[in-house]
Amino acid sequence: MATKTIPFAITITALATALVVGSYHYFSTVSVLEGQINTLEGELTIARAQAVDPASIQEIIGNLKQLPEDDIPAAPDNWIYGSSSARYTLVEMTDTECPYCRDHFPLLKALIESSAGQINAAILHVPALGEASRRQALAIECAGEQGGSDAAWKYTQTVFDKTGGNGKGVSESLVSLATELGLDGKRFAACTDSKQAIERVTGDLDQAIKLGIQQTPSTLLLDNQTGMSMVLQGANASHEGILKAIASLSKAGGAK
């Protein structure tokens, strides 16, 4: 059993080092900024920034960066919520022990449901708040393994509803949460200790580190029509920020 968890723990340690900003400062990164997105070619720039120190400008540009064309991930299969043929995919980089992720989750779902099939979402695990985060990420994978995307998203919502947050975890067993959703408890329990589930969560963490994610929730926006993409972190991953980013990608894609 220990041999299965060693690589997982190593990756968690690497991620904790990468999360230098921390998920507790979700809405603090852009309060001093003035300006708006003007164009998107190569990388996103901030227009009309007034009375803002260079460090703050650089921070917001980093939070709204466009990925190089040779580093754009393919549309993931991480438990899609919404239409599989949607033009835009929002890869939700989340931690079920993160209070801001809990608040963000229903807003994300509402955005998908109101998009008339134009936007879908996928889950990418960034479990940075201890053992509870890690076990919950594995549990979500196992809910999806048994019940598909619908079960994965329902299980995620259940964990958000029941957790104390900030690493406190849920008072019930993760297996009991699965059986409440109609999943097979024995199969679920075996899955949470499986090499496949551990490798899947580890793969998510590796991708988050590669993308330079510094806080949760963060969102990777993919335009499945043009291949363009953008990483949104902090307040830029808000409902309004996502809509602005989609408009920017749409405009940039239409200009090509």
C-alpha positions in Angstrom: 0.0 0.0 0.0 2.8 2.4 0.9 4.4 2.0 -2.5 1.3 3.3 -4.1 1.1 6.5 -2.1 4.8 7.6 -2.3 4.7 9.2 -5.7 1.4 10.9 -4.8 3.0 12.4 -1.7 6.0 13.6 -3.6 3.8 15.4 -6.1 1.8 17.0 -3.4 5.0 18.4 -1.8 6.0 19.9 -5.1 2.6 21.5 -5.6 2.7 23.0 -2.1 6.0 24.7 -3.0 4.4 26.0 -6.2 1.4 27.5 -4.5 3.2 30.5 -3.2 0.3 32.9 -3.3 -2.1 30.5 -1.5 -5.8 29.9 -1.9 -6.8 32.2 1.0 -6.1 35.3 -1.1 -8.6 34.5 -3.9 -10.1 37.9 -4.4 -7.1 40.1 -3.4 -5.0 40.2 -6.6 -6.8 42.9 -8.7 -8.4 45.3 -6.3 -5.9 48.1 -7.1 -6.0 47.7 -10.9 -7.6 50.1 -13.4 -7.9 49.2 -17.0 -9.4 46.6 -19.2 -8.5 43.9 -21.7 -7.9 45.5 -25.1 -6.6 42.8 -27.3 -5.2 39.3 -27.3 -2.4 38.4 -29.7 0.4 36.2 -28.4 -0.3 37.2 -24.8 -3.0 39.2 -23.0 -2.1 42.8 -22.3 -3.8 45.3 -20.0 -4.9 48.5 -21.6 -5.2 51.9 -19.9 -3.5 50.9 -16.7 -3.3 54.1 -14.6 -1.5 54.8 -11.4 -0.6 51.1 -11.0 2.9 50.1 -9.9 4.8 47.8 -12.4 4.7 44.8 -10.0 0.9 44.9 -9.9 0.7 45.2 -13.6 3.0 42.2 -14.1 0.9 40.2 -11.6 -2.3 40.7 -13.4 -0.7 39.9 -16.8 0.5 36.7 -15.3 -3.0 35.9 -14.0 -4.4 36.4 -17.5 -1.7 34.8 -19.6 -2.3 33.1 -22.9 -0.5 29.8 -23.3 2.1 29.4 -26.1 0.6 27.6 -29.1 3.0 24.6 -28.6 1.9 24.2 -24.9 -1.9 24.2 -25.3 -3.4 21.2 -23.6 -5.9 19.1 -25.4 -9.5 19.2 -24.3 -9.5 16.9 -21.2 -11.7 14.0 -20.4 -11.8 14.9 -16.7 -15.5 14.3 -16.1 -17.2 16.8 -18.5 -20.1 18.8 -17.2 -22.3 20.1 -20.0 -22.3 19.4 -23.7 -19.4 17.4 -25.1 -19.6 19.5 -28.3 -19.3 22.9 -26.5 -17.0 25.4 -28.1 -15.4 26.4 -24.8 -14.1 24.2 -22.0 -13.5 25.5 -18.5 -11.0 23.3 -16.7 -11.8 23.9 -13.1 -8.6 23.5 -11.0 -10.0 23.0 -7.6 -9.5 21.7 -4.1 -12.6 20.5 -2.2 -11.1 21.7 1.1 -10.7 25.3 -0.3 -13.6 27.6 0.9 -13.3 29.8 -2.2 -13.5 26.7 -4.5 -16.7 25.8 -2.7 -18.2 29.2 -3.4 -17.0 29.1 -7.0 -18.4 25.7 -7.8 -22.1 26.5 -8.0 -21.3 29.7 -10.0 -19.4 27.6 -12.5 -22.3 25.1 -12.9 -24.8 28.0 -13.3 -22.6 29.4 -16.1 -22.6 26.1 -17.9 -26.3 25.6 -17.5 -27.1 29.1 -18.9 -24.7 28.8 -21.9 -27.1 27.0 -24.3 -24.5 24.3 -24.8 -21.6 26.6 -25.7 -19.6 26.0 -22.5 -18.7 22.9 -20.6 -16.4 22.2 -17.7 -13.9 19.6 -16.5 -12.4 18.9 -13.1 -8.7 19.0 -12.5 -7.6 18.2 -8.9 -5.3 20.6 -7.0 -5.5 19.0 -3.5 -3.1 21.3 -1.6 -4.8 21.4 1.9 -3.7 18.2 3.4 -4.8 14.6 3.6 -8.5 15.4 3.5 -8.0 17.2 0.1 -6.0 14.2 -1.3 -8.5 11.6 -0.1 -11.4 13.6 -1.5 -9.7 14.0 -4.9 -9.2 10.2 -5.1 -12.8 9.7 -4.0 -14.1 12.0 -6.8 -12.1 10.0 -9.3 -13.6 6.8 -8.1 -17.1 8.2 -8.2 -16.5 9.1 -11.8 -14.9 5.7 -12.5 -18.1 4.0 -11.4 -20.8 6.5 -12.4 -19.3 8.7 -15.0 -19.2 12.5 -15.2 -22.6 12.9 -13.5 -21.5 10.9 -10.5 -18.1 12.8 -10.3 -19.8 16.2 -10.3 -22.5 15.1 -7.8 -19.9 13.7 -5.5 -17.8 16.8 -5.7 -20.9 18.9 -4.8 -21.6 16.6 -1.9 -18.1 16.9 -0.5 -18.3 20.7 -0.8 -21.6 20.7 1.0 -20.4 18.5 3.9 -16.8 19.5 4.5 -15.6 21.8 7.2 -13.1 23.2 4.8 -9.4 24.2 5.2 -8.3 20.6 5.7 -11.0 19.7 8.3 -12.6 17.2 6.0 -16.1 15.6 6.3 -17.4 13.9 9.4 -18.9 11.0 7.4 -16.8 8.4 5.6 -16.1 9.0 2.0 -17.5 5.6 1.2 -20.8 6.4 2.9 -21.1 9.5 0.7 -20.7 7.3 -2.3 -23.4 4.8 -1.3 -25.8 7.7 -0.6 -25.4 8.5 -4.3 -26.2 4.9 -5.3 -22.6 3.8 -5.9 -21.2 0.4 -4.9 -19.4 0.9 -1.6 -17.0 -2.0 -1.9 -16.0 -1.2 -5.4 -15.6 2.5 -4.4 -13.4 1.7 -1.4 -11.1 -0.5 -3.5 -10.8 2.2 -6.1 -9.6 4.9 -3.7 -6.5 2.8 -2.9 -5.9 1.8 -6.6 -2.9 2.7 -8.6 -5.1 4.1 -11.4 -6.9 6.6 -9.1 -3.6 7.8 -7.6 -2.0 8.2 -11.1 -5.0 10.2 -12.3 -4.8 12.7 -9.4 -1.0 12.8 -9.7 -1.4 13.6 -13.4 -3.8 16.5 -12.6 -1.2 17.9 -10.1 1.6 17.6 -12.6 -0.5 19.6 -15.1 -1.3 22.3 -12.6 2.3 22.7 -11.7 3.2 22.9 -15.4 0.6 25.6 -15.9 2.1 27.6 -13.0 -1.0 27.5 -10.9 -0.5 29.5 -7.7 -4.0 29.5 -6.1 -7.3 27.8 -6.2 -9.7 28.0 -7.8 -8.1 28.7 -11.1 -9.6 28.1 -14.5 -8.0 27.0 -17.8 -10.2 28.3 -20.6 -9.9 26.4 -23.9 -11.5 27.5 -27.2 -12.0 24.1 -28.8 -12.7 25.8 -32.2 -9.6 27.9 -32.5 -7.2 26.1 -30.1 -6.5 29.2 -28.2 -6.4 29.1 -24.4 -6.0 31.3 -21.3 -5.3 30.7 -17.6 -7.4 32.6 -15.1 -6.3 32.8 -11.5 -7.7 34.6 -8.5 -10.5 37.1 -9.1 -10.0 36.7 -12.8 -11.6 33.2 -12.5 -14.9 34.8 -11.3 -18.1 34.6 -13.3 -17.5 38.0 -14.8 -13.8 37.3 -15.5 -14.6 34.1 -17.3 -17.2 35.8 -19.6 -14.7 38.6 -20.4 -12.0 36.0 -21.2 -14.4 34.1 -23.5 -15.2 37.4 -25.3 -11.5 38.1 -25.6 -10.7 34.7 -27.1 -13.7 34.9 -29.4 -12.5 38.3 -30.7 -8.9 37.2 -31.1 -10.0 34.0 -32.8 -12.2 35.9 -35.2 -9.4 38.3 -36.1 -7.2 35.5 -37.4 
